[in-house]
Amino acid sequence: MKDNIKALFLDLGGTFREVYENKPFSDAARKRIAEICKTDMDPDTYYDFLNKRYDVYREWVLHFMCEPPEQYLWSRWLCPELDRDYIESYATELTYNFRRAKGERLVVPGGIETVKELRKRGYLVGIISDLVGTIEIDEWLDHDGIRDLFCTVQQSSITMLRKPHPAIYYLALKEAGVRPEESVFVGDNLIRDIIGAKATGFSGTIAVEYDPKKPLKLTEENKPDCIIHSFPEILNVLPGQERFCPENAERRDI
């Protein structure tokens, strides 16, 4: 692992943000979805129904490493029985509420403070996320006042590319103005995040393992250079100009 790291790229879901239960928040989103779709089902039942269809959609996107535009998500996969023009006109709002229906997404403890410290240490920080919806991330960045912390934000819903396809990583690298061998990726999904970053030629990979009850299932192919158990531990991995330390990844038998 080289010691000339200039940039750190982050996954969002399960890495920099996590879903927290907030029933009034989720109930309002589910009610709005049911209203738009004019269903006779109660909002919770209809949400479960849509999730079963979403599972089929997920199989498609993971197979082709592609995220189609929101209108096709709803007219092709989630609500094909409804009038196409009508459902597509509400696609952005529906996707926004479909995400909120699961819970409230908040930055993990110490997340913002850690990114600010990384910036002080001279690192560029970018985001590469597989995320449906085109308005959620902009709303979050502006609401939390942290847009300026990130040199690039690449979303599968905008690029229509999903990890582990190297193309979405290369888009982030190009916008950040750095090379893969000068970069480190941090994520929670060994297949999409770690394998994708390795395929792109990233110099280092860091996997997060926040829940000890759900240990990472490591293989030779997906093994990261380092495993952390809280987001601020990144500061121990990239302390100024010191070398990247892979010892945490060595603690497991492969």
C-alpha angles and dihedrals in degrees: 000000000000122000097218096090113159103167142036121201122200137206112218114209111067091000112056097005132031135193116252125191113255110161099191089048093050095041092055091051093048091048091052092050091051091049094051093045092046093223127169090215120097112258096255094049092047091049090053089049091053091048091059089055090045089058088061090049090051091055089055097048094045091050096049097030088229135124112205122211115281095252091061092048089062103034097043106030115014106032109011092148093063126084106284098221092046097049093042090053088061097038097109093049092044093051091047091053094041088061092046091049090072095055144283117307114217134172112265117255111288093006101125093039090052093051090049090052092048089053090051089053089057102258124136112227125205138173127231111180139171098216133147116225134053105226107042099079096046090049092049096047092049095043093052092040093231104117092109091059092071126068092197138009115199118185127184089222089062102035094036086222124113133201134286085042104105092220094078090051091050091052089056093046092050094051092045091049095231137116124242092245088059093052143082127201126211121199146139100224112079095198101044101028106031101032091043093051092047091050089053091053100251112173093225143013130202123194123201120221106181098161114059088197089064105050119188115261101228128197131172089261099050100032111130125215090242141012122211130190099201129028096242089061086081086079089063091050096049105031106167111292097341119121125271110262119218098180096111092060090053093063093082132071112237 
